């Protein structure tokens, strides 16, 4: 089993946090940690628990797979679609899935 690239994970956390317009101090407060500890996580100097991973993923609205493995992970091709569907309320998710199915059927080359 390969070790995680904590520096790359931290960079993905920082980039997503900044993309969402969340300041480090605010994000640290949401997580219940100090801004210094968050900086250490973002620099790859410190790790974090599964509980913290879940918290980070929920707050940043991203999957743990995307956070841990980034763009190069094999499942990444569909991760953005999956994440959007997960964020939809149940009633809207059904329509989104139906629209995607219709789109795929209309572009079927068979």
N, C-alpha and C positions, 0 to 999 in steps of 0.2 A: 504494500500500500504506500502510495506517495504522500509525502508531507504536503501540507497546504502552503501556498505562497502568501504568507501574511502581508507582505508588502503590497502585492497586487490586490489582495482583498481589501486592505485599508484604503488603497487608492480608489477602488470602486465605490467604497462607502463615501469617501470624501467627494468624489465627482458627482454621485447621485444626490448627496446632501446639498451640494452647491447648486446643482441643476434645479432642485426643488426650492431653492432660495432659503434654506434653513441655515442659520448661523450655528457655528460650532457650540457656542455656549447654550443656545436654545435646545439644540439636539441632545447635548449632554444632560440637560435638565430633564428632557423627555425620557431619557434612558435611566435617569437616577444615578448618574456617574459624574465625576468631575470633568471639566473641559480638558484638563491635563491628561487624564486617562483616555478620553476620546482621541486626543491628539496622538497619544501613543498607539492606539488601535489603528488610526488612519495612517500612521507612519510604518506600521507593521512591527512595532517594537513589543506589543502586548497582544495576547490572544483574548478570547472571550468564550463564555459558556454557551451551551445550546439555548438556554433560556434567553440570553442576551442576543444570540443570533436571530431567534424568532422575533424578538422585540425590534431589532434593527430592520429586519425584512418587512415587518408590518408598517413601521414608520416610514420607510423609504419606498414602500409599495413595490417591492421586487421579490422574486423568488430566492430561496436559499441557494438554488443551483446557479442562478445568475450571479449572486454575490460571491459564492465560493469559487466558481470556475470561470466566470466571465464569458466573453464572446467565443472563445475557442472550444468550449465544451460542445460535444456532439448534439446535445439537446437544445442548443441555443437557437437553432434555425426557427423553432416554433415557440420559443419562450416568450417573446413579446406578445404574440397572439394569446397564448395561455394566460399571461399576466393580465391582459386587458379583459379577458373573459372572467377571470377570477374577481376582478374589481367591479364587475357589473352586478347590479341587484338581480335576484333570481328571475324576475319577470322579464327584464331586459336581456338577460343572458340567453334565454330561449330564442328570442328574436335574432340576436346576434349570430347564434349557431345556425339558425334557419337561413339567414342572409348569406353566411359563408358557404353553406351547402348549396344554395341556389347559384351563387357565383361560380363555385367549382363545377357544378353540373353544366352551366352555360358555357364553360370554357373546356369542356371535355372533348378531346379530339377523336373519341371513338365513334 
